[in-house]
Amino acid sequence: MYDAPHMTEKSVDQKDIKIAARKVQVYYGDNHAIKDVDVEIQDKTVTAFIGPSGCGKSTFLRCLNRMNDTIDSCRVEGDITLDGENIYDRKVDPVQLRAKVGMVFQKPNPFPKSIYDNVAYGPRIHGMTRNKAELDEVVETSLRRAAIWDEVKDRLSAPGTGLSGGQQQRLCIARAVATEPEVLLMDEPCSALDPIATAQVEELIDELRSQYSVVIVTHSMQQAARVSQKTAFFHLGHLVEYDDTGKIFTNPEDSRTESYISGRIG
């Protein structure tokens, strides 16, 4: 029998819950990748998903904006709600959902377009602006939020692919925030970056928390400790423990969490 994950006794105000998952299962064909995951993700908070490679943390992250819909063999069961609404309801358009729940991937993936067009792409396809002046404003605001405006403002027509790796990742963050999402998912956003670019992105994540609910998958426990307020530890498809980050790293309830944090499993 598998123990339920340990939760703190503190009651969280329901209006602070941005995403709630109940009894989530994910299958790839016959492979049961995610088993019975229950979690409540708070608004205006950075939540880190940690755990060994292949433990299900990225798979679960991709459930939160229905990115798994693009994989034919993948089946998701259970309930996931965003502001109380079931995101897997037939009435929900996944494209609109992904405008609300933005995603930044492991490898920076700017479109082969200008810096300006990379950021303008989402607002254009969602019809969010009425004219060029409004679009210009959205592009500038998004690049400022991603802390890259000053580096690119004089070359907005240059290709996004010509930027450095760290700049490309911040451009991808600007692209993700341009559709005014409420949640930002980040799947190991710094794993392809050097230490200086990583520090810049981590600083940015801390700033973004004032406006978004941020969920980050990271293989770096140090990074989880630095940027998150809440941490979820996944192991073999189960959510083992979910708590305040400080508690997970200093006084975990579950022996498996303790073994992972101390480097005995990984």
C-alpha positions, 0 to 999 in steps of 0.5 A, a space after each residue: 500500500 502506498 502512503 499518501 503524500 505528507 501535507 502540512 496541517 496549515 489550511 490554505 485559503 481556497 482562493 489562493 489555490 490556482 491549480 488543484 489536481 485530484 487522483 491524477 493518473 497518466 498512462 503512456 500506452 500500458 506504462 502507468 507513469 503518474 499514480 494518484 497525484 493530489 496537489 494544490 498549487 498556490 497563486 503568486 508562488 514558485 512551486 518546484 517539482 524535484 525528483 530523480 530522472 524519469 520520476 514523472 515530474 515533467 510528465 505531470 507538469 505537461 498535464 497542467 496545460 494539456 501538452 500531453 494531448 499532443 502524444 497519441 499514446 498518452 492518457 490522463 485521468 483524474 481532475 485538474 482544475 484552474 481557478 476551480 474549472 476542469 481544464 480537461 472538460 470538453 468545452 475547454 480549448 487547449 489553445 486558449 488554455 495554453 495562452 493562460 498557462 504558458 510554458 518555457 522548455 528545457 532548451 531555448 526554442 525561439 521561432 526563426 523570426 525576429 525578436 519582435 515577432 517571437 514576442 508578438 506571435 501569441 498576442 497576434 494569434 489570440 487577437 489580443 491587440 487592435 493595432 500596431 501601437 498596442 502590439 508594440 506596447 505588449 512586446 515592450 512590456 513582455 521583454 521588460 518583464 523578462 528582463 531583456 528589453 535593454 539588451 534587445 530594444 535596438 535590434 528588435 528586427 534581428 533574428 531571435 536565434 542570433 541571441 546567446 543561450 541565456 538571452 534566448 531563454 529570456 526571450 522565450 519567457 517574454 514570449 510566454 508572458 506576452 499572452 498574459 498567462 496566469 500560470 507559467 510552467 518551466 521545464 528545467 529552464 536553466 539546464 542548457 545555460 551557463 551559471 551566469 545566465 542561470 543566475 539571471 533566469 533565477 532572479 527573473 523567476 523570483 520577480 515573476 512570482 509577483 504576477 504569476 503562479 510559477 511551477 518549475 521542474 528542476 534537477 538541481 536541488 540547489 535551484 529549487 531551494 533558491 527559487 521556490 516557496 513550495 516543493 513537491 518531491 516525485 519518485 517512481 510516478 508518485 508524489 511522495 511529499 509536498 510542503 514548504 521548501 524550507 521544510 522539505 530540505 531541512 526536515 522532510 517527513 518521508 524517508 525517501 525524501 530525506 534519502 533523495 535530499 541527502 544524495 542516497 537515491 537519485 
